[in-house]
Amino acid sequence: MGKLQSKISFHTTKYRADGSVGQTGPAGASQQHSPTHTDAVTSVAALKPDLCVSGGRDKSVAVSSWRSGAALRRFIGHEREVTKVTSALDSSRVFSASRDKTVMMWELHGASGPSQQFPGHDLVVTGLAVSPDASQLCTGSRDNTVCKWDTETGECLGRVAISRNLVTHLCWVPGEPYVIQTSEDKTTRVWDSRELQVAHTFPAKQHIQTCCDVSQDGRYCLSSSSGSAGHGAEATLWDLRQTRCRVCEYKGHFQTTTSCVFLPRGPALTPSIATSSSDSTVKVWDQDTAGRG
């Protein structure tokens, strides 16, 4: 009896931003590019509608095209792993934070070196939030402090320390002078960037808050929680303008929810959010009902 043989055919489906659908695999090979980073990618953020910025353990910051996947620029200047990257959308300025305790600003169309540096934290920098006009920057660290900077001069405009406030993430509220911050002390704080004061603190959760995001209309914010074995690991929706309380919870991950984000809303789409987890899954949720898509 000869060997049992079978011919396995397969294809994958690629959904494009314009709504069209294409096939990849044997019937249509996709483009491949050399890896942008030589080690683990630790952070990614939108830069322009067609560009993204990423940072990695290889100490580098890269600007790549969403469409082609090709790396357009690569910045090297940090001495240790890059922990966070961010940019004001449609800005040509990129910001990166590192385990070397520094924050750097890079010009998309400028020199390969940093155009500004922001030293001042005593431990790894774990939070970055830039104002919509890219004129101010807020940073947070495991040293329990939040700082505000002038991006033109590099001057520190304020520094506030709160006991046990080990910052995990920062994000700026669109069109407002407010910054959202999550912490290992299990709270989510709203900072007024004008005086660098805490304007509101949401009730503490049962687990460390790992990440935050703000809806484009500035009305809601998300925070995500650590957890294990099905305990914790939820994402929480908070109201920023009216009740300033918990609106909804999204439960379904079995390990720490590492990040959360509001998804762009199309004309015929319901508001949705996405969460990623250490349980190796990404989940998409109906924002209003907490149903999974």
Disulfide bonds with the S-S distance in Angstrom:
none
